[in-house]
């Protein structure tokens, strides 16, 4: 992102990168939900909250990509190297 020019290109790249960032942050919390002891209810609830928040952030970022840049098919699961380029819309 440091080499990205300020303005619309930077804003688009920011939305794509942080969608992917939030997606990757889901993995440890999903593991926590599945791998925690069944009797550890507080831990399970904590992890569920993280998953809900990360998922909401991803949805918000993807909605902004669609509304502002017409990129309505962005998949954060693809990773940073598979981002849209400015000319691929």
N, C-alpha and C positions, 0 to 999 in steps of 0.2 A: 504494500500500500504506500510505502514511502516514496516510490517513484511515480505514483499515480498523480496526475494533475488535479489541482483543486477544482471543485465544481461538480457537475453532473456525473462525470466519469468516476470520480472519487466516491460520490454518494452511492452509485450503483455497485461499485466494487465492495464498499463497506457492507451494504445489505447482503450481498452474496457471501462474503467471508464470514460475517457474523451468523448467518443462517447455518452455515456449515459448522462453525464453532459451537453453537448451541446444540446442534445435532450430536456432535462428538461428546459433549458434556452429558448427554443422556445415558450413555453406555454404562458408566459406573453406577449411576442411580438405578438403572434397570437391573443391573447385577445385584445391587443392594436389596431391591424388592424381592428378587427371586431367591437369592442365596442366604438371606438373613434367617435366623431361627424363627420358626413359626410363632413362638411365644414372645418374641421381641416386638411387640406391637408399636411402641413409640418409634423405633428405628424404621419400621415399615412405613408408618405414617409420614415420617420425615422424608424418606426417599420418594414416596408418592408425591409429596408437595414439590420436591425438586423436579420430578418428571413433569408434573402439571405446568410449572412455571417455565421450564425450558421449552416445552411443546407450545405454550402460548406465545413465547418470544419468537420461535420459528415461524409460527403462523403469521404474527404481526409483520415480521421482516419480509416474508414471502408476499404478503398482501401489498406492502409498500412497493416491492419490486414489480408487481403486476400493475398497480395503479399508476406509478410514476414512470416506469420504464417499459411497460408492455411485455415484461418477462413473466408470464403467468405459468410457466412450466418448470421453473427452477427447482431442482431436487438437491437439497443440501447433502444427501447421501453420496453424491458424486465426488465431493471434495473440491478443494481449492483449485487443483489443476484442471478440472473439468468445467470451470466457470464459463459463462457466456462471455464472448468478447463484444466490444462495443458495436461491431458490425454484424453480429449474428442475430439481431432481433428481427 
